[in-house]
């Protein structure tokens, strides 16, 4: 349901209330029938105000634990619990429960955003003069590998530029 705008979701809800079948709506909007059923039940329960206008909602670990306990300990269905708390989809609750069980019944908050692929600190912590002989060897080996890789990259870049120049000269 994430690919639909708020207006499209309201439109689907209104069409369903006018009597158009779930299957017809599913074919028309290209989404699964179960998602339409969930959307209609969610709006019936909370009104159209529940459809989010902001990008993402934040659910605190305490709230997540309360919702998960309602499913696990109180034996409520995932679908009805997700609708009761106004979650954007029941799949979100499935994920929370699986993560909860996988982490030994502990809720772990994941850090936001992408992980950095670059190392934070590429420079040695000690000055070269202060390093031991083993550290100097290790440092020089790493430096050598880096310089070799850089050299290979520059060779390939030079060859690509040369090839492009040759192609341009043959076209003229």
Buried (B, 14 or more C-beta within 10 A) or exposed (E): BEEBEEEBBBBBBEBBEEEEEBEBBBEEBEBEBBBBBBBBBBBEEBEEEBBEEEEEEEBEEEEBBEBBBBBEEEEBEBBBBBBBBBBBBBBBBEEBBEBBEEEEEEBEEEEEEEEEEEEEEEEBEEEEEEBEEEBBEEBEEEEEEEEEEEEEEEEEEEEEEEEEEEEEEEEE
